[in-house]
Amino acid sequence: MFRIPFLTLLLAGGLGLSSFSAQAQGKVKVKTKTSAAAPTADDAAVTYAGTISAADLRQHLSILASDAYEGRATGEKGQKMAADYLAARFKELGLTGPVPGGVSPYLQPFGLVRYAPDGPGQLRVGPQTFTAGRDFVGFGPSPFRTETKAEPVFLGFGIETDKYNDYAGQDVKGKDLIVLQGEPTDGRGHYLLSGAKQESEWSSTFRKAALARDKGARSIFMITFAPGAAFAPMAESMGEALSEPGYELTAPVRQPLTGFMLTEAPPTGIGSYLTSLDLGAALLGIGPQELGQYVLATYQNQQPPKTSFTPRAFTATVPQLRVELASENVLGLLEGTDKKDEVVVISAHYDHVGIQHDTIYNGADDDGSGTSAVLELAQAFSKAKAEGHGPRRSILFLLNAGEERGLLGSDYYTGHPVVPLAQTVTDLNIDMVGRTDKRHSATERYLYLIGSDKLSSGLHALSEAANARYAKLKLDYFYNDPRDEEKLYYRSDHYNFARHGIPVIFYTSGLHQDYHKATDDVDKIEFDKLADRARLVFYTAWELANQDQRPVVDSNKP
């Protein structure tokens, strides 16, 4: 499961915006119900679910999470070994390799770049020099690896909605945007976009960065309302996290989305920077009080003020070391019968974080457990088809690399699908399903479900009915709450399907003390529970693959 850096919490909203606006003000006077038919009694489903065994799961996981695979870091030796193992299993099961050309029809290659800081960064604005790590911080790939003249454009809050649009009439391709962090507010906790005391998604710096990227901007500088004395210690606290390598696809495909946008992790493909209030004022050639007046004017006028600011010329230097890597997703396709042109995707990620400080991180639960479950599901459906009980819809077994680097493998797949996304019915994604977390007792037969109702009430109803009829697990929706502090909905590969409007279910048994640690080993996996949970996914996939109608997208929940 992709770990979101701790700095996400620091970047969630406007740093000091409300109090700053308040000070400035003192100086300037359908929910749709869709029922799904209960699953019919299906002896075949029970028979083939029964082939999913704890012993087989243990066999697969003991190989994938062994020291020989060196933690399966994306682009490294162990990940390649794992890809070969998985492709061989798919071939043995008689699955079709659906990837045209290339070395293997079971491997979907993609390139990525690893980047990391490579020296001190600075901005020069007139005679002033501002330093990275004190006056500003950056994340994402740097477009300023050598001293570069910026092409600045001030764009208010950097928001685009039907109600409020800073981008109206603006062509920002190749430009360096300067925007204010946060969103229009009266400084007393009232937000223009929500019309209430509730921030919208536009308080996320990452939401603004993703939009700027999709508009073709080269970079985006977000002015916080934290003066230099307050910004500097915050920037210093981010130093260790920001020194970690970042990753991006070498050739990302940015397709028009359906309104779903990652807001909880830095978007790839754009240089994004947070600045102190002092640096922001220097970039715009104004004083802090004028910024406060601008914020209040946006709230009072309910639209961007006609009077804007003309940014000053500046140069930026943010050195980065960039290394290109090659990786691959592993795909196996089971062709359906009368509805074979539609596909149900069953996914997991098989990469982990590799070797760190000379220690192998085997990633048995994260996500060797999900990967092994997908192999067992593929075996069960393949056996069903061989014995005359094949699914009506096709099933794509998708094992992604690059998940731990920012959901990159699934990002690449959804940009280069082997079956058109319009014909993709659902993604059932399995990530960390082999342990018991602290919220449950050792005897509980439970599983967390995330996202089942976000896009399709019909999918949620089908999932509930399949569990009630077959698996009878306790379904826990704790992490499905939009207020979930862990933001798990955004942190695994299903999300790249959801952001394209494809209904999803994310299955997990939750976080534990060995998450992303070297102690996440095979000896801690509860294989009987893992088999139980994999069978629930099988039953749900069985119903999805065989019912007359695909789940209807009738919702858009956060």
VOTI-892711 format. One record per residue (C-alpha): y negated, z negated, x; residue in one letter. Coordinates in steps of 0.25 Angstrom, whole numbers, padded with zeros to 4 digits, always signed. Layout:
<sites>
YZXA;...
</sites>
This chain:
<sites>
+0000+0000+0000M;-0014+0004+0005F;-0022-0008+0010R;-0036-0007+0006I;-0045-0013+0017P;-0052-0026+0014F;-0065-0020+0016L;-0063-0014+0002T;-0066-0027-0004L;-0080-0027+0004L;-0083-0013-0001L;-0080-0014-0016A;-0094-0015-0021G;-0108-0016-0016G;-0111-0025-0005L;-0122-0033-0010G;-0127-0023-0020L;-0128-0033-0032S;-0136-0043-0025S;-0145-0032-0018F;-0148-0026-0031S;-0152-0039-0037A;-0161-0042-0025Q;-0167-0028-0027A;-0169-0030-0042Q;-0177-0043-0039G;-0186-0034-0031K;-0187-0022-0041V;-0190-0027-0055K;-0051+0017-0116V;-0040+0012-0115K;-0028+0021-0120T;-0015+0016-0124K;-0003+0025-0121T;+0011+0021-0124S;+0023+0026-0117A;+0036+0028-0123A;+0046+0017-0119A;+0056+0023-0109P;+0069+0027-0116T;+0082+0020-0111A;+0086+0028-0099D;+0099+0025-0093D;+0096+0036-0082A;+0084+0029-0078A;+0091+0015-0076V;+0102+0022-0068T;+0094+0029-0058Y;+0084+0017-0057A;+0096+0009-0053G;+0098+0018-0040T;+0086+0011-0035I;+0092+0001-0026S;+0087-0011-0017A;+0097-0006-0006A;+0091+0008-0006D;+0077+0003-0005L;+0081-0007+0006R;+0087+0005+0014Q;+0075+0014+0013H;+0065+0003+0015L;+0072-0003+0027S;+0070+0011+0034I;+0056+0014+0030L;+0051+0000+0033A;+0058-0001+0046S;+0051-0003+0060D;+0056+0011+0063A;+0046+0017+0053Y;+0035+0010+0060E;+0027+0006+0047G;+0026+0020+0042R;+0011+0022+0046A;+0006+0035+0040T;+0006+0046+0051G;+0015+0038+0060E;+0029+0039+0065K;+0035+0029+0055G;+0029+0036+0043Q;+0035+0049+0048K;+0048+0043+0049M;+0047+0037+0035A;+0043+0051+0029A;+0055+0057+0035D;+0064+0046+0029Y;+0058+0047+0015L;+0058+0063+0015A;+0073+0062+0019A;+0076+0053+0008R;+0069+0062-0002F;+0077+0074+0003K;+0090+0066+0002E;+0087+0063-0013L;+0085+0078-0016G;+0070+0077-0019L;+0062+0089-0017T;+0052+0089-0005G;+0039+0094-0013P;+0030+0097-0001V;+0029+0112+0003P;+0029+0116+0017G;+0028+0106+0028G;+0039+0099+0037V;+0046+0093+0025S;+0045+0095+0010P;+0045+0080+0008Y;+0033+0077+0017L;+0019+0079+0013Q;+0011+0079+0026P;-0004+0074+0026F;-0013+0071+0037G;-0022+0059+0039L;-0032+0054+0049V;-0033+0040+0054R;-0047+0036+0058Y;-0052+0023+0064A;-0066+0018+0070P;-0068+0024+0084D;-0081+0017+0089G;-0094+0011+0083P;-0101+0018+0072G;-0116+0019+0069Q;-0126+0025+0060L;-0140+0029+0065R;-0151+0029+0055V;-0164+0033+0062G;-0166+0023+0074P;-0156+0013+0068Q;-0142+0012+0071T;-0132+0005+0062F;-0118+0001+0067T;-0104+0002+0060A;-0098-0011+0057G;-0111-0018+0056R;-0120-0009+0047D;-0110+0000+0041F;-0095+0001+0040V;-0086+0014+0038G;-0073+0017+0032F;-0066+0031+0031G;-0066+0042+0040P;-0079+0044+0048S;-0087+0057+0047P;-0096+0051+0059F;-0086+0050+0070R;-0098+0055+0079T;-0112+0053+0077E;-0115+0061+0065T;-0128+0064+0057K;-0126+0060+0043A;-0130+0068+0030E;-0134+0056+0021P;-0136+0057+0006V;-0140+0045-0002F;-0132+0044-0015L;-0135+0031-0022G;-0123+0024-0025F;-0114+0036-0023G;-0108+0035-0037I;-0104+0047-0046E;-0101+0044-0061T;-0105+0050-0074D;-0115+0038-0076K;-0121+0037-0062Y;-0120+0048-0051N;-0126+0048-0037D;-0120+0061-0034Y;-0127+0070-0044A;-0132+0082-0038G;-0128+0078-0024Q;-0119+0086-0014D;-0114+0076-0004V;-0104+0085+0003K;-0104+0081+0018G;-0115+0071+0016K;-0116+0056+0020D;-0118+0048+0007L;-0126+0035+0007I;-0124+0027-0005V;-0126+0013-0010L;-0114+0004-0011Q;-0110-0001-0025G;-0116+0004-0038E;-0128+0003-0047P;-0130-0012-0051T;-0142-0020-0056D;-0139-0031-0046G;-0134-0041-0056R;-0120-0036-0057G;-0122-0025-0067H;-0117-0011-0063Y;-0122+0002-0068L;-0109+0010-0068L;-0101+0000-0076S;-0112-0006-0084G;-0107-0020-0082A;-0104-0030-0071K;-0093-0022-0065Q;-0093-0013-0053E;-0088+0001-0055S;-0079+0009-0045E;-0092+0014-0038W;-0094+0000-0032S;-0083+0004-0023S;-0088+0010-0010T;-0075+0018-0009F;-0077+0025-0022R;-0090+0030-0017K;-0084+0035-0004A;-0073+0042-0012A;-0083+0049-0021L;-0092+0053-0009A;-0080+0059-0002R;-0076+0067-0014D;-0090+0072-0014K;-0089+0077+0000G;-0098+0067+0007A;-0095+0064+0022R;-0098+0049+0021S;-0104+0039+0013I;-0112+0027+0017F;-0113+0015+0007M;-0125+0006+0008I;-0121-0009+0005T;-0131-0019+0001F;-0127-0028+0012A;-0138-0030+0023P;-0134-0028+0037G;-0132-0043+0039A;-0122-0044+0028A;-0116-0030+0030F;-0112-0033+0045A;-0102-0044+0043P;-0096-0037+0032M;-0094-0024+0040A;-0089-0033+0052E;-0078-0038+0042S;-0074-0024+0039M;-0072-0020+0054G;-0057-0023+0055E;-0054-0015+0043A;-0063-0004+0046L;-0057-0003+0060S;-0043+0001+0054E;-0039+0016+0054P;-0042+0024+0041G;-0035+0036+0036Y;-0038+0048+0028E;-0031+0061+0025L;-0034+0073+0034T;-0036+0082+0022A;-0038+0074+0009P;-0039+0082-0004V;-0049+0077-0013R;-0046+0082-0027Q;-0055+0078-0039P;-0049+0065-0044L;-0049+0060-0059T;-0058+0048-0057G;-0049+0039-0049F;-0055+0035-0035M;-0050+0025-0024L;-0061+0014-0024T;-0053+0004-0016E;-0051+0010-0002A;-0060+0019+0007P;-0058+0034+0003P;-0054+0044+0014T;-0062+0056+0018G;-0076+0050+0019I;-0083+0041+0028G;-0088+0029+0021S;-0098+0018+0026Y;-0104+0005+0021L;-0118+0001+0026T;-0126-0011+0026S;-0139-0011+0018L;-0147-0010+0030D;-0140+0003+0035L;-0141+0008+0021G;-0155+0006+0020A;-0157+0013+0033A;-0149+0025+0029L;-0158+0027+0017L;-0171+0023+0024G;-0175+0013+0013I;-0175-0002+0012G;-0164-0011+0005P;-0174-0014-0007Q;-0174+0001-0010E;-0159+0001-0011L;-0160-0010-0021G;-0170-0003-0029Q;-0161+0009-0029Y;-0149+0001-0034V;-0157-0005-0046L;-0162+0009-0049A;-0148+0015-0051T;-0145+0003-0060Y;-0157+0004-0068Q;-0158+0019-0069N;-0143+0020-0071Q;-0143+0032-0062Q;-0146+0035-0047P;-0161+0034-0045P;-0169+0047-0043K;-0175+0041-0031T;-0165+0041-0019S;-0165+0039-0004F;-0165+0049+0007T;-0156+0044+0018P;-0160+0044+0032R;-0153+0052+0043A;-0142+0045+0051F;-0131+0047+0060T;-0117+0040+0059A;-0106+0038+0070T;-0093+0032+0065V;-0083+0035+0075P;-0068+0036+0071Q;-0055+0040+0078L;-0047+0050+0069R;-0032+0053+0071V;-0024+0063+0062E;-0011+0059+0057L;+0000+0066+0049A;+0008+0060+0037S;+0016+0064+0025E;+0020+0060+0011N;+0035+0061+0007V;+0038+0068-0006L;+0050+0070-0014G;+0051+0077-0027L;+0061+0076-0038L;+0059+0087-0048E;+0060+0084-0063G;+0065+0092-0074T;+0057+0097-0086D;+0044+0090-0081K;+0046+0093-0066K;+0032+0098-0065D;+0027+0084-0067E;+0029+0073-0056V;+0030+0058-0056V;+0026+0053-0042V;+0033+0041-0036I;+0026+0037-0024S;+0025+0026-0012A;+0019+0026+0001H;+0029+0026+0013Y;+0018+0023+0024D;+0014+0009+0030H;+0005+0005+0040V;+0013+0007+0053G;+0012-0001+0066I;+0001-0011+0067Q;-0001-0019+0080H;+0013-0016+0085D;+0019-0021+0072T;+0026-0012+0062I;+0022-0013+0047Y;+0034-0009+0040N;+0028-0008+0026G;+0041-0012+0019A;+0035-0015+0006D;+0022-0007+0008D;+0027+0003+0005D;+0041+0005+0010G;+0046-0002-0003S;+0039+0009-0012G;+0044+0020-0003T;+0058+0015-0004S;+0057+0014-0019A;+0052+0029-0020V;+0065+0033-0012L;+0073+0025-0022E;+0066+0031-0034L;+0068+0045-0028A;+0083+0042-0026Q;+0084+0037-0041A;+0077+0049-0047F;+0085+0059-0038S;+0098+0053-0042K;+0093+0054-0057A;+0090+0069-0055K;+0103+0072-0048A;+0111+0066-0059E;+0103+0073-0070G;+0093+0063-0074H;+0081+0069-0066G;+0067+0066-0071P;+0059+0076-0080R;+0047+0075-0071R;+0047+0077-0056S;+0046+0065-0047I;+0038+0065-0034L;+0042+0054-0024F;+0030+0053-0015L;+0030+0044-0003L;+0016+0043+0003N;+0011+0041+0017A;-0003+0036+0021G;-0004+0026+0009E;-0008+0015+0019E;-0019+0023+0024R;-0026+0025+0011G;-0016+0032+0001L;-0017+0045+0010L;-0003+0050+0007G;-0005+0050-0008S;-0019+0055-0007D;-0014+0067+0000Y;-0002+0069-0010Y;-0012+0068-0022T;-0020+0079-0015G;-0008+0087-0011H;+0002+0084-0022P;+0016+0092-0023V;+0015+0091-0038V;+0001+0093-0044P;-0006+0080-0048L;-0008+0085-0062A;+0008+0085-0063Q;+0009+0071-0057T;+0013+0062-0068V;+0012+0048-0061T;+0013+0042-0048D;+0022+0029-0047L;+0018+0023-0033N;+0026+0012-0027I;+0020+0003-0016D;+0025-0010-0011M;+0036-0014-0021V;+0046-0022-0013G;+0040-0036-0013R;+0036-0048-0022T;+0021-0052-0021D;+0015-0066-0023K;+0012-0063-0038R;+0026-0063-0041H;+0039-0071-0040S;+0050-0067-0032A;+0059-0065-0044T;+0049-0056-0052E;+0052-0042-0055R;+0038-0036-0055Y;+0030-0024-0050L;+0015-0022-0050Y;+0011-0009-0057L;-0003-0003-0054I;-0010+0009-0060G;+0000+0011-0071S;-0011+0011-0082D;-0022+0016-0074K;-0021+0030-0078L;-0010+0031-0089S;-0007+0021-0099S;+0006+0029-0102G;+0011+0027-0088L;+0008+0012-0089H;+0016+0012-0102A;+0027+0020-0097L;+0028+0011-0084S;+0029-0002-0093E;+0039+0004-0102A;+0048+0009-0090A;+0047-0005-0084N;+0051-0012-0098A;+0062-0003-0100R;+0068-0002-0086Y;+0063-0011-0075A;+0058-0023-0082K;+0049-0027-0070L;+0037-0036-0072K;+0025-0026-0071L;+0013-0032-0064D;-0001-0026-0066Y;-0009-0036-0058F;-0013-0025-0048Y;-0016-0015-0059N;-0029-0023-0062D;-0041-0015-0058P;-0046-0029-0053R;-0034-0030-0043D;-0040-0035-0030E;-0030-0027-0022E;-0033-0014-0028K;-0019-0010-0028L;-0021+0002-0037Y;-0029+0009-0026Y;-0019+0006-0015R;-0007+0014-0016S;-0003+0029-0017D;-0003+0030-0033H;-0018+0029-0032Y;-0020+0043-0027N;-0012+0048-0039F;-0021+0039-0048A;-0034+0044-0043R;-0029+0058-0047H;-0026+0053-0061G;-0011+0052-0060I;-0005+0039-0067P;+0001+0030-0057V;+0009+0017-0056I;+0008+0009-0043F;+0020-0001-0041Y;+0019-0012-0031T;+0025-0026-0030S;+0012-0031-0024G;+0006-0036-0011L;+0012-0046-0002H;+0010-0054+0011Q;+0017-0043+0019D;+0008-0031+0014Y;+0003-0023+0026H;+0010-0032+0036K;+0021-0030+0046A;+0029-0040+0038T;+0031-0030+0026D;+0046-0028+0030D;+0059-0024+0023V;+0064-0038+0023D;+0054-0042+0013K;+0057-0031+0002I;+0063-0036-0011E;+0072-0024-0013F;+0078-0028-0027D;+0063-0029-0032K;+0060-0016-0025L;+0071-0009-0032A;+0067-0015-0045D;+0053-0010-0044R;+0057+0004-0039A;+0066+0005-0052R;+0053+0003-0061L;+0046+0014-0054V;+0059+0023-0056F;+0059+0020-0071Y;+0044+0023-0073T;+0046+0036-0065A;+0058+0039-0073W;+0050+0038-0086E;+0038+0045-0081L;+0047+0057-0076A;+0054+0058-0089N;+0045+0055-0100Q;+0039+0067-0108D;+0024+0065-0105Q;+0018+0061-0092R;+0008+0049-0092P;-0006+0052-0098V;-0018+0048-0090V;-0026+0040-0100D;-0033+0030-0092S;-0041+0028-0080N;-0041+0013-0076K;-0046+0008-0062P;
</sites>
